[in-house]
Amino acid sequence: MDIGWYLVLLLIICIAGIIFWCRHRRDETKFIHALLQQIELLKSKEGALNLGDIPSEQLTQLDVPKRYLSLYRAWRQFINGLPVPNDKDKLTGLANRLGLKSRFLTLMPITQGTLVLIDIYQFRFVNDLFGFSVGDKLLQILSERLQGEGNNASFLARMNEDEFLLYFEQAQDEARLLAIREKLQMPFNIQDIPITVQIQMGYLDLAQHHTYVSQLLRRLDLALIKAKEDKHLFASYSEGDDLSQQRQLGIINRLPKALARGELYMVYQPKLDVLSGGFSQVEALIRWEHEDLGMISPAEFIPLAEYAGMIGLVSEWALDQVISQQHKWQQSGLSLQVAVNLSSKDIISGTLCDDIQTKFDKYGLETKLLSIEITESKLMDDMEMAVKTIEKLKAIGVDVAIDDFGTGHSSLAYLKYFPVDEVKIDKAFIDELMSDKHAKHIMKSSIELAKGLDFKVTVEGVETEEVKSLLVEMGVDKIQGDLFAKPMSALELEVNWQQLQLRK
């Protein structure tokens, strides 16, 4: 072979080596450049770590040079070990409450647009039925829908478990918000499980109700609370809602002191025994005369006490009042059973029976002097525990009654499971009883149903002789209402004892 060909071959080999070396160097340079980009992305404008901006797949998609494999592995280990920013929600990647406040503080004052707060109606049932992994996946999908096309929210945040906030720079009307909710409520399919949820939505018009951040969030909370009470699960903040909340906070804050100072007291309403024409049972009713607000209805402060976790305090006070009063009546020669309303939290507390037994032992009284009334719908909060507690109450001699029978969701399906002594038919069933044949049929059927299960039947809210006569004809055992006797103090009950025993 001619020497010239050797030179050409050598030249080709040199050129190929140079090309290979250049490409190798280019790959290394590309890798180093990508690594530097990620390091830069770790810093936000404020100089704080910002993991949310790191493209996790950018480097893994490259052919990492062998000489840099150790460096790459160390880098990924470093990234994975970094703490999640405290202004980001770990599950969805959205801003959390802290991130929301930080963002809004930089935008204040916000004088236009719409704030929206949503949550999922009875979301806890999703976790209870399908497990927390399904619940978490549902929340992730919901957050994706919130960020999807057609939703022009400028900012999103996950406020707590199933509660999300949306901020729109431009004002949104009700039709637009309802359309967004409709999309969010589309059925979910998680692990081949079809799940349908309802979204509760409260919103605030910033042009009308703008204020500082904490007040904005409080007003938005009020809007969502209103939505939860609305049959359409949709409501807006209105002028004056703050005053209502201030009243509620005032009532809750005052409650413990009011109990200690004697602002709360008991009145007793006798129940007419149809068979004897007299009475041997009264219902204890709580009254509160607030020094500033005047008389506060139990319908207002009892739900607030439950919400604030104070209902146990109220229930213990009520039992103490009733049992100590029965001791006084016993000493005066009066013996009668007192019915006391308790909440579902009392029923599932696990210590109710022991507490009642201890209080009766203190005064040397028999537990048969007490009857516990539980609202029907509340029994369903924890049916298994409720049944166990009712059985224990009956074992120590305490009667149990279902209050407001027929107004809950469990009347026919679950009544047979509750070993109670009595049902109280709500006064709502008396409306139009004398003029509507359907109302009359419902009342008669309810009484027959309860009697067929060997329960005694009491009807409350009876105010006319005509209604009383019809109920007696239908077979009720007791009648409660102003027709027979209005609620009265313990002293008034003692004074009117004999007269009430003769009234029929």
ROSE-699487 format. One record per residue (C-alpha): residue number from 1; residue in one letter; chain; x, y, z. Coordinates in Angstrom, 3 decimals, m for minus. Example, Ala and Ser with C-alpha at 12.3 -4.5 7.8 and 13.67 -1.06 7.14 Angstrom:
2
[1,"A","A",[12.300,m4.500,7.800]] [2,"S","A",[13.670,m1.060,7.140]] 
This chain:
504
[1,"M","A",[0.000,0.000,0.000]] [2,"D","A",[1.257,3.443,m0.899]] [3,"I","A",[2.454,5.554,2.021]] [4,"G","A",[m0.053,8.185,0.981]] [5,"W","A",[m2.891,5.873,1.914]] [6,"Y","A",[m1.396,5.374,5.349]] [7,"L","A",[m1.328,9.086,5.860]] [8,"V","A",[m4.969,9.419,4.756]] [9,"L","A",[m6.039,6.615,7.120]] [10,"L","A",[m4.120,8.212,9.989]] [11,"L","A",[m5.773,11.533,9.237]] [12,"I","A",[m9.245,9.910,9.259]] [13,"I","A",[m8.524,8.256,12.602]] [14,"C","A",[m7.363,11.572,14.066]] [15,"I","A",[m10.428,13.394,12.816]] [16,"A","A",[m12.734,10.671,14.235]] [17,"G","A",[m10.947,10.907,17.587]] [18,"I","A",[m11.345,14.651,17.625]] [19,"I","A",[m15.079,14.352,16.789]] [20,"F","A",[m15.569,11.709,19.495]] [21,"W","A",[m13.702,13.849,22.022]] [22,"C","A",[m15.728,16.945,21.106]] [23,"R","A",[m19.047,15.093,21.378]] [24,"H","A",[m17.997,13.643,24.724]] [25,"R","A",[m17.043,17.094,25.965]] [26,"R","A",[m20.334,18.505,24.628]] [27,"D","A",[m22.324,15.901,26.577]] [28,"E","A",[m20.358,16.731,29.690]] [29,"T","A",[m20.915,20.432,29.140]] [30,"K","A",[m24.620,19.850,28.584]] [31,"F","A",[m24.843,17.847,31.806]] [32,"I","A",[m22.977,20.493,33.816]] [33,"H","A",[m25.186,23.213,32.323]] [34,"A","A",[m28.371,21.320,33.259]] [35,"L","A",[m27.060,20.739,36.778]] [36,"L","A",[m26.315,24.440,37.201]] [37,"Q","A",[m29.820,25.270,35.974]] [38,"Q","A",[m31.342,23.103,38.686]] [39,"I","A",[m29.144,24.717,41.327]] [40,"E","A",[m30.356,28.126,40.184]] [41,"L","A",[m33.974,26.944,40.302]] [42,"L","A",[m33.526,26.060,43.946]] [43,"K","A",[m33.554,29.742,44.715]] [44,"S","A",[m36.760,31.773,44.592]] [45,"K","A",[m36.840,35.508,44.184]] [46,"E","A",[m36.645,35.882,47.934]] [47,"G","A",[m33.612,33.598,48.093]] [48,"A","A",[m35.464,30.739,49.771]] [49,"L","A",[m35.508,27.130,48.656]] [50,"N","A",[m38.264,26.445,46.166]] [51,"L","A",[m38.534,22.739,45.366]] [52,"G","A",[m41.730,23.252,43.417]] [53,"D","A",[m39.787,24.860,40.547]] [54,"I","A",[m37.334,21.978,40.026]] [55,"P","A",[m38.073,19.887,36.908]] [56,"S","A",[m37.533,16.464,38.434]] [57,"E","A",[m37.065,14.657,35.086]] [58,"Q","A",[m34.703,17.118,33.393]] [59,"L","A",[m31.461,15.394,34.357]] [60,"T","A",[m32.734,11.824,34.326]] [61,"Q","A",[m33.545,12.184,30.645]] [62,"L","A",[m29.907,12.890,29.804]] [63,"D","A",[m27.225,10.349,29.149]] [64,"V","A",[m25.171,11.182,32.227]] [65,"P","A",[m21.422,10.822,31.495]] [66,"K","A",[m19.812,7.975,33.424]] [67,"R","A",[m17.296,10.235,35.113]] [68,"Y","A",[m20.221,12.242,36.578]] [69,"L","A",[m22.442,9.357,37.729]] [70,"S","A",[m21.293,9.676,41.345]] [71,"L","A",[m21.937,13.407,41.249]] [72,"Y","A",[m25.399,12.853,39.748]] [73,"R","A",[m26.374,10.285,42.386]] [74,"A","A",[m25.175,12.565,45.179]] [75,"W","A",[m27.202,15.425,43.684]] [76,"R","A",[m30.431,13.381,43.508]] [77,"Q","A",[m29.889,12.211,47.072]] [78,"F","A",[m29.444,15.813,48.154]] [79,"I","A",[m32.617,16.920,46.357]] [80,"N","A",[m34.711,14.088,47.781]] [81,"G","A",[m33.483,14.859,51.277]] [82,"L","A",[m34.450,18.521,51.227]] [83,"P","A",[m37.457,19.482,53.386]] [84,"V","A",[m40.705,20.391,51.634]] [85,"P","A",[m41.290,24.159,51.755]] [86,"N","A",[m43.584,25.087,54.646]] [87,"D","A",[m45.724,27.258,52.391]] [88,"K","A",[m46.608,24.362,50.072]] [89,"D","A",[m49.136,21.578,50.580]] [90,"K","A",[m47.364,18.208,50.399]] [91,"L","A",[m50.278,16.291,48.868]] [92,"T","A",[m51.337,18.640,46.060]] [93,"G","A",[m48.363,20.967,45.592]] [94,"L","A",[m50.668,23.987,45.990]] [95,"A","A",[m49.992,26.793,48.417]] [96,"N","A",[m51.127,26.095,51.971]] [97,"R","A",[m52.653,28.579,54.417]] [98,"L","A",[m49.225,30.051,55.224]] [99,"G","A",[m48.407,30.418,51.551]] [100,"L","A",[m51.771,32.034,50.925]] [101,"K","A",[m51.258,34.653,53.632]] [102,"S","A",[m47.741,35.414,52.390]] [103,"R","A",[m49.014,35.900,48.842]] [104,"F","A",[m51.984,38.034,49.861]] [105,"L","A",[m49.860,40.291,52.057]] [106,"T","A",[m47.856,41.227,48.958]] [107,"L","A",[m51.064,41.961,47.015]] [108,"M","A",[m52.872,44.056,49.610]] [109,"P","A",[m55.036,45.979,49.311]] [110,"I","A",[m57.162,43.682,47.129]] [111,"T","A",[m60.185,45.718,46.118]] [112,"Q","A",[m61.593,43.758,43.219]] [113,"G","A",[m62.241,40.197,42.179]] [114,"T","A",[m63.812,37.224,43.949]] [115,"L","A",[m62.641,34.895,46.691]] [116,"V","A",[m64.129,31.413,46.772]] [117,"L","A",[m63.886,28.723,49.450]] [118,"I","A",[m65.009,25.171,48.736]] [119,"D","A",[m65.058,21.873,50.543]] [120,"I","A",[m66.516,18.414,49.987]] [121,"Y","A",[m69.823,17.586,51.664]] [122,"Q","A",[m69.282,14.764,54.190]] [123,"F","A",[m65.798,14.022,52.866]] [124,"R","A",[m65.020,11.930,55.953]] [125,"F","A",[m67.311,9.227,54.578]] [126,"V","A",[m64.984,8.820,51.580]] [127,"N","A",[m62.101,8.057,53.959]] [128,"D","A",[m64.280,5.839,56.135]] [129,"L","A",[m65.686,3.801,53.251]] [130,"F","A",[m62.757,3.577,50.833]] [131,"G","A",[m59.684,4.364,52.936]] [132,"F","A",[m57.341,7.336,53.190]] [133,"S","A",[m55.388,6.455,50.038]] [134,"V","A",[m58.552,6.852,47.955]] [135,"G","A",[m59.425,10.035,49.817]] [136,"D","A",[m55.969,11.473,49.128]] [137,"K","A",[m56.204,10.540,45.448]] [138,"L","A",[m59.597,12.232,45.207]] [139,"L","A",[m58.115,15.427,46.662]] [140,"Q","A",[m55.244,15.283,44.192]] [141,"I","A",[m57.622,14.900,41.257]] [142,"L","A",[m59.770,17.732,42.596]] [143,"S","A",[m56.704,19.993,42.792]] [144,"E","A",[m55.877,19.083,39.174]] [145,"R","A",[m59.399,20.028,38.135]] [146,"L","A",[m58.997,23.342,39.935]] [147,"Q","A",[m55.863,23.999,37.894]] [148,"G","A",[m57.389,22.750,34.647]] [149,"E","A",[m58.525,24.617,31.556]] [150,"G","A",[m61.534,26.863,31.932]] [151,"N","A",[m60.701,27.827,35.503]] [152,"N","A",[m59.130,31.265,35.359]] [153,"A","A",[m58.333,31.540,39.059]] [154,"S","A",[m55.193,33.588,39.648]] [155,"F","A",[m54.258,31.758,42.819]] [156,"L","A",[m55.165,28.440,44.450]] [157,"A","A",[m54.519,27.119,47.938]] [158,"R","A",[m55.405,24.075,49.988]] [159,"M","A",[m56.526,25.443,53.346]] [160,"N","A",[m56.971,22.164,55.230]] [161,"E","A",[m58.076,18.566,54.631]] [162,"D","A",[m60.741,19.036,51.929]] [163,"E","A",[m60.986,22.828,51.841]] [164,"F","A",[m59.630,24.818,48.883]] [165,"L","A",[m59.458,28.564,48.199]] [166,"L","A",[m59.671,30.193,44.764]] [167,"Y","A",[m58.811,33.830,44.038]] [168,"F","A",[m60.113,35.433,40.836]] [169,"E","A",[m58.706,38.826,39.866]] [170,"Q","A",[m61.909,39.534,37.937]] [171,"A","A",[m65.311,39.397,39.636]] [172,"Q","A",[m67.232,36.159,39.053]] [173,"D","A",[m71.019,36.018,38.978]] [174,"E","A",[m73.070,33.186,40.473]] [175,"A","A",[m73.640,31.492,37.129]] [176,"R","A",[m69.906,31.285,36.486]] [177,"L","A",[m69.188,29.938,39.984]] [178,"L","A",[m71.925,27.335,39.703]] [179,"A","A",[m70.507,26.238,36.356]] [180,"I","A",[m67.078,25.765,37.975]] [181,"R","A",[m68.665,23.771,40.778]] [182,"E","A",[m70.465,21.574,38.249]] [183,"K","A",[m67.159,20.632,36.635]] [184,"L","A",[m65.554,19.924,39.998]] [185,"Q","A",[m68.445,17.614,40.910]] [186,"M","A",[m68.050,15.375,37.876]] [187,"P","A",[m67.795,11.711,38.994]] [188,"F","A",[m64.385,10.476,40.097]] [189,"N","A",[m63.047,7.051,39.168]] [190,"I","A",[m60.349,5.927,41.566]] [191,"Q","A",[m59.033,2.362,41.543]] [192,"D","A",[m62.093,1.449,39.436]] [193,"I","A",[m64.330,2.854,42.186]] [194,"P","A",[m66.906,5.399,40.954]] [195,"I","A",[m67.251,8.189,43.527]] [196,"T","A",[m69.649,11.119,43.362]] [197,"V","A",[m69.325,14.085,45.724]] [198,"Q","A",[m71.075,17.374,46.367]] [199,"I","A",[m69.093,20.591,46.596]] [200,"Q","A",[m70.059,23.217,49.159]] [201,"M","A",[m69.146,26.709,47.979]] [202,"G","A",[m69.002,30.059,49.723]] [203,"Y","A",[m67.760,33.226,48.056]] [204,"L","A",[m66.989,36.870,48.752]] [205,"D","A",[m67.149,39.909,46.457]] [206,"L","A",[m63.920,41.815,47.111]] [207,"A","A",[m65.222,45.047,45.618]] [208,"Q","A",[m67.880,45.243,48.340]] [209,"H","A",[m66.210,43.527,51.272]] [210,"H","A",[m62.437,44.011,50.936]] [211,"T","A",[m60.489,44.330,54.173]] [212,"Y","A",[m57.252,43.044,55.715]] [213,"V","A",[m56.169,39.420,55.159]] [214,"S","A",[m57.313,37.812,58.433]] [215,"Q","A",[m60.713,39.489,58.191]] [216,"L","A",[m61.068,38.419,54.562]] [217,"L","A",[m60.448,34.793,55.473]] [218,"R","A",[m62.868,35.002,58.381]] [219,"R","A",[m65.581,36.440,56.144]] [220,"L","A",[m64.907,33.724,53.581]] [221,"D","A",[m65.259,31.102,56.334]] [222,"L","A",[m68.618,32.640,57.233]] [223,"A","A",[m69.727,32.350,53.608]] [224,"L","A",[m68.855,28.645,53.579]] [225,"I","A",[m70.656,28.099,56.883]] [226,"K","A",[m73.750,29.697,55.335]] [227,"A","A",[m73.365,27.435,52.299]] [228,"K","A",[m73.329,24.356,54.526]] [229,"E","A",[m76.667,25.447,55.977]] [230,"D","A",[m78.158,26.258,52.564]] [231,"K","A",[m80.148,23.573,50.760]] [232,"H","A",[m78.171,24.310,47.578]] [233,"L","A",[m74.815,24.243,49.442]] [234,"F","A",[m74.014,27.658,47.938]] [235,"A","A",[m73.873,31.084,49.611]] [236,"S","A",[m72.091,34.425,49.650]] [237,"Y","A",[m70.873,36.658,52.430]] [238,"S","A",[m73.339,39.443,53.228]] [239,"E","A",[m73.033,42.628,55.211]] [240,"G","A",[m73.713,41.936,58.880]] [241,"D","A",[m72.569,38.314,58.911]] [242,"D","A",[m69.660,39.427,61.112]] [243,"L","A",[m72.086,40.612,63.772]] [244,"S","A",[m73.682,37.183,63.850]] [245,"Q","A",[m70.282,35.566,64.307]] [246,"Q","A",[m69.357,38.012,67.048]] [247,"R","A",[m72.549,37.093,68.875]] [248,"Q","A",[m71.737,33.405,68.525]] [249,"L","A",[m68.191,33.915,69.791]] [250,"G","A",[m69.542,35.943,72.685]] [251,"I","A",[m71.953,33.166,73.612]] [252,"I","A",[m69.264,30.477,73.479]] [253,"N","A",[m66.735,32.512,75.445]] [254,"R","A",[m69.323,33.332,78.084]] [255,"L","A",[m70.749,29.824,78.507]] [256,"P","A",[m68.317,28.387,81.119]] [257,"K","A",[m68.602,31.508,83.291]] [258,"A","A",[m72.375,31.559,82.847]] [259,"L","A",[m72.615,28.003,84.185]] [260,"A","A",[m70.476,28.931,87.190]] [261,"R","A",[m72.426,32.139,87.902]] [262,"G","A",[m75.853,30.563,87.718]] [263,"E","A",[m77.030,32.329,84.561]] [264,"L","A",[m78.292,28.982,83.275]] [265,"Y","A",[m81.139,27.256,85.072]] [266,"M","A",[m83.635,24.442,84.615]] [267,"V","A",[m87.374,24.522,84.040]] [268,"Y","A",[m89.557,21.427,83.977]] [269,"Q","A",[m92.517,20.622,81.725]] [270,"P","A",[m94.877,17.881,82.953]] [271,"K","A",[m96.099,15.186,80.562]] [272,"L","A",[m99.729,14.114,80.800]] [273,"D","A",[m100.171,10.386,81.373]] [274,"V","A",[m103.195,9.553,79.211]] [275,"L","A",[m104.150,6.463,81.225]] [276,"S","A",[m104.070,8.032,84.706]] [277,"G","A",[m104.834,11.632,83.789]] [278,"G","A",[m101.985,12.823,86.013]] [279,"F","A",[m98.253,12.916,85.499]] [280,"S","A",[m95.204,11.061,86.755]] [281,"Q","A",[m92.599,12.445,84.380]] [282,"V","A",[m91.284,15.889,83.444]] [283,"E","A",[m88.796,17.038,80.834]] [284,"A","A",[m85.912,19.198,82.027]] [285,"L","A",[m85.341,22.191,79.742]] [286,"I","A",[m82.334,24.519,79.941]] [287,"R","A",[m82.784,28.275,80.015]] [288,"W","A",[m80.089,30.950,79.820]] [289,"E","A",[m80.598,34.536,80.857]] [290,"H","A",[m77.493,36.328,79.619]] [291,"E","A",[m76.677,39.518,81.497]] [292,"D","A",[m76.106,41.431,78.237]] [293,"L","A",[m77.983,39.497,75.538]] [294,"G","A",[m81.054,38.588,77.592]] [295,"M","A",[m82.718,35.201,77.075]] [296,"I","A",[m80.767,32.918,74.742]] [297,"S","A",[m82.621,29.976,73.248]] [298,"P","A",[m81.165,26.474,73.681]] [299,"A","A",[m81.670,26.095,69.924]] [300,"E","A",[m78.948,28.728,69.562]] [301,"F","A",[m76.398,27.930,72.241]] [302,"I","A",[m76.572,24.114,72.329]] [303,"P","A",[m75.362,23.674,68.694]] [304,"L","A",[m72.617,26.228,69.393]] [305,"A","A",[m71.553,24.290,72.487]] [306,"E","A",[m71.395,21.109,70.407]] [307,"Y","A",[m69.367,22.832,67.718]] [308,"A","A",[m66.944,24.310,70.276]] [309,"G","A",[m66.515,21.021,72.135]] [310,"M","A",[m68.246,22.304,75.279]] [311,"I","A",[m71.354,20.136,75.163]] [312,"G","A",[m69.897,17.733,77.715]] [313,"L","A",[m69.613,20.602,80.177]] [314,"V","A",[m73.259,21.546,79.623]] [315,"S","A",[m74.479,17.951,79.862]] [316,"E","A",[m72.626,17.318,83.120]] [317,"W","A",[m74.084,20.513,84.573]] [318,"A","A",[m77.601,19.490,83.452]] [319,"L","A",[m77.330,16.041,85.043]] [320,"D","A",[m76.010,17.562,88.271]] [321,"Q","A",[m78.908,20.027,88.362]] [322,"V","A",[m81.550,17.382,87.688]] [323,"I","A",[m80.263,14.763,90.128]] [324,"S","A",[m79.711,17.254,92.955]] [325,"Q","A",[m83.244,18.608,92.354]] [326,"Q","A",[m84.682,15.104,92.489]] [327,"H","A",[m83.010,14.643,95.860]] [328,"K","A",[m84.794,17.775,97.106]] [329,"W","A",[m88.120,16.552,95.710]] [330,"Q","A",[m87.652,13.187,97.368]] [331,"Q","A",[m87.169,14.934,100.693]] [332,"S","A",[m90.414,16.845,100.063]] [333,"G","A",[m92.317,13.657,99.259]] [334,"L","A",[m92.365,14.126,95.460]] [335,"S","A",[m91.247,11.234,93.305]] [336,"L","A",[m91.158,11.606,89.546]] [337,"Q","A",[m88.991,10.722,86.610]] [338,"V","A",[m87.060,13.497,84.841]] [339,"A","A",[m86.151,13.311,81.156]] [340,"V","A",[m82.902,14.987,80.101]] [341,"N","A",[m81.731,15.642,76.547]] [342,"L","A",[m78.158,14.572,75.812]] [343,"S","A",[m76.045,14.917,72.679]] [344,"S","A",[m74.585,12.165,70.544]] [345,"K","A",[m71.137,13.011,71.904]] [346,"D","A",[m72.391,12.185,75.395]] [347,"I","A",[m73.818,8.876,74.183]] [348,"I","A",[m70.567,7.749,72.563]] [349,"S","A",[m68.294,9.097,75.309]] [350,"G","A",[m67.872,5.679,76.935]] [351,"T","A",[m68.151,7.036,80.505]] [352,"L","A",[m71.786,8.191,80.547]] [353,"C","A",[m73.221,5.235,82.465]] [354,"D","A",[m70.543,5.300,85.147]] [355,"D","A",[m70.930,9.052,85.570]] [356,"I","A",[m74.712,8.746,85.986]] [357,"Q","A",[m74.395,5.882,88.468]] [358,"T","A",[m71.862,7.857,90.521]] [359,"K","A",[m74.120,10.910,90.697]] [360,"F","A",[m77.141,8.865,91.809]] [361,"D","A",[m75.085,7.005,94.400]] [362,"K","A",[m73.972,10.335,95.814]] [363,"Y","A",[m77.592,11.194,96.729]] [364,"G","A",[m78.747,7.651,97.432]] [365,"L","A",[m81.343,7.764,94.653]] [366,"E","A",[m82.539,5.091,92.225]] [367,"T","A",[m81.544,5.482,88.586]] [368,"K","A",[m85.109,4.705,87.460]] [369,"L","A",[m85.845,8.365,88.234]] [370,"L","A",[m83.929,9.359,85.089]] [371,"S","A",[m84.812,9.139,81.397]] [372,"I","A",[m82.358,10.085,78.656]] [373,"E","A",[m83.707,11.595,75.435]] [374,"I","A",[m81.540,11.376,72.319]] [375,"T","A",[m82.358,13.005,68.998]] [376,"E","A",[m82.994,10.341,66.365]] [377,"S","A",[m80.639,11.670,63.697]] [378,"K","A",[m77.801,12.011,66.237]] [379,"L","A",[m77.973,8.296,67.009]] [380,"M","A",[m76.629,7.597,63.523]] [381,"D","A",[m73.301,9.350,64.191]] [382,"D","A",[m72.009,6.085,65.687]] [383,"M","A",[m74.833,3.567,65.730]] [384,"E","A",[m72.809,0.673,67.119]] [385,"M","A",[m71.536,2.676,70.076]] [386,"A","A",[m74.967,4.229,70.620]] [387,"V","A",[m76.609,0.795,70.890]] [388,"K","A",[m73.983,m0.364,73.398]] [389,"T","A",[m74.490,2.750,75.537]] [390,"I","A",[m78.277,2.424,75.442]] [391,"E","A",[m77.998,m1.189,76.571]] [392,"K","A",[m75.745,m0.134,79.462]] [393,"L","A",[m78.160,2.643,80.456]] [394,"K","A",[m81.045,0.197,80.551]] [395,"A","A",[m78.921,m2.262,82.540]] [396,"I","A",[m78.435,0.301,85.329]] [397,"G","A",[m82.134,1.209,85.278]] [398,"V","A",[m82.199,4.368,83.173]] [399,"D","A",[m84.961,4.726,80.559]] [400,"V","A",[m84.062,5.885,77.045]] [401,"A","A",[m86.258,7.719,74.561]] [402,"I","A",[m85.762,8.731,70.935]] [403,"D","A",[m86.526,12.432,70.643]] [404,"D","A",[m87.908,14.153,67.518]] [405,"F","A",[m88.884,10.776,66.093]] [406,"G","A",[m89.597,10.903,62.364]] [407,"T","A",[m87.486,13.970,61.610]] [408,"G","A",[m84.211,12.100,61.000]] [409,"H","A",[m83.150,9.669,58.294]] [410,"S","A",[m83.298,6.430,60.239]] [411,"S","A",[m86.925,5.997,61.304]] [412,"L","A",[m87.846,2.752,59.578]] [413,"A","A",[m84.483,1.258,58.645]] [414,"Y","A",[m82.771,1.403,62.021]] [415,"L","A",[m85.400,1.866,64.721]] [416,"K","A",[m85.534,m1.872,65.398]] [417,"Y","A",[m81.864,m1.867,66.417]] [418,"F","A",[m82.265,0.636,69.244]] [419,"P","A",[m83.386,m0.966,72.549]] [420,"V","A",[m85.243,2.140,73.739]] [421,"D","A",[m88.324,2.479,75.960]] [422,"E","A",[m90.093,5.385,74.303]] [423,"V","A",[m90.294,7.524,71.189]] [424,"K","A",[m91.294,11.173,71.123]] [425,"I","A",[m93.079,12.280,67.975]] [426,"D","A",[m92.001,15.758,66.965]] [427,"K","A",[m94.471,18.625,67.127]] [428,"A","A",[m93.921,19.209,63.394]] [429,"F","A",[m96.279,16.253,62.800]] [430,"I","A",[m99.104,18.137,64.506]] [431,"D","A",[m99.168,20.860,61.873]] [432,"E","A",[m102.333,20.483,59.773]] [433,"L","A",[m103.198,17.319,61.685]] [434,"M","A",[m106.862,18.302,61.896]] [435,"S","A",[m107.180,19.526,58.298]] [436,"D","A",[m104.993,17.206,56.226]] [437,"K","A",[m105.868,13.512,55.897]] [438,"H","A",[m102.290,12.736,54.847]] [439,"A","A",[m100.893,14.325,58.018]] [440,"K","A",[m103.409,12.342,60.042]] [441,"H","A",[m102.429,9.108,58.323]] [442,"I","A",[m98.705,9.752,58.919]] [443,"M","A",[m99.312,10.428,62.598]] [444,"K","A",[m101.443,7.310,63.031]] [445,"S","A",[m98.927,5.137,61.167]] [446,"S","A",[m96.030,6.488,63.254]] [447,"I","A",[m97.865,5.708,66.478]] [448,"E","A",[m98.786,2.214,65.300]] [449,"L","A",[m95.209,1.552,64.198]] [450,"A","A",[m93.800,2.507,67.600]] [451,"K","A",[m96.474,0.622,69.512]] [452,"G","A",[m95.856,m2.424,67.363]] [453,"L","A",[m92.241,m2.388,68.560]] [454,"D","A",[m93.423,m2.170,72.201]] [455,"F","A",[m92.354,1.458,72.617]] [456,"K","A",[m94.346,3.979,74.593]] [457,"V","A",[m95.340,7.015,72.555]] [458,"T","A",[m95.229,10.674,73.584]] [459,"V","A",[m96.366,13.508,71.326]] [460,"E","A",[m94.993,16.965,72.087]] [461,"G","A",[m96.264,20.408,71.190]] [462,"V","A",[m99.974,19.718,71.879]] [463,"E","A",[m101.842,22.987,72.387]] [464,"T","A",[m105.540,22.293,71.662]] [465,"E","A",[m108.189,19.958,73.090]] [466,"E","A",[m109.118,18.873,69.581]] [467,"V","A",[m105.617,17.599,68.818]] [468,"K","A",[m105.347,16.007,72.245]] [469,"S","A",[m108.563,14.047,71.760]] [470,"L","A",[m107.454,12.765,68.369]] [471,"L","A",[m104.082,11.648,69.730]] [472,"V","A",[m105.707,9.849,72.648]] [473,"E","A",[m107.954,8.073,70.151]] [474,"M","A",[m104.861,7.031,68.164]] [475,"G","A",[m103.357,5.417,71.251]] [476,"V","A",[m100.571,7.703,72.509]] [477,"D","A",[m99.319,7.142,76.061]] [478,"K","A",[m98.208,10.662,77.006]] [479,"I","A",[m98.924,14.165,75.810]] [480,"Q","A",[m96.604,17.114,76.295]] [481,"G","A",[m97.478,20.708,75.532]] [482,"D","A",[m98.815,23.988,76.837]] [483,"L","A",[m102.360,22.571,76.842]] [484,"F","A",[m101.488,20.447,79.874]] [485,"A","A",[m98.706,22.479,81.458]] [486,"K","A",[m96.123,25.045,80.449]] [487,"P","A",[m92.477,24.724,81.541]] [488,"M","A",[m92.107,25.861,85.158]] [489,"S","A",[m89.453,26.210,87.818]] [490,"A","A",[m88.874,23.479,90.403]] [491,"L","A",[m90.694,25.527,93.046]] [492,"E","A",[m93.678,26.183,90.758]] [493,"L","A",[m93.867,22.460,90.048]] [494,"E","A",[m94.041,21.691,93.767]] [495,"V","A",[m96.774,24.314,94.294]] [496,"N","A",[m98.872,23.041,91.358]] [497,"W","A",[m98.246,19.342,91.968]] [498,"Q","A",[m101.689,18.443,93.334]] [499,"Q","A",[m103.577,20.562,90.837]] [500,"L","A",[m101.731,19.004,87.895]] [501,"Q","A",[m102.470,15.503,89.159]] [502,"L","A",[m106.194,16.228,88.926]] [503,"R","A",[m106.070,17.759,85.441]] [504,"K","A",[m107.216,15.553,82.551]] 
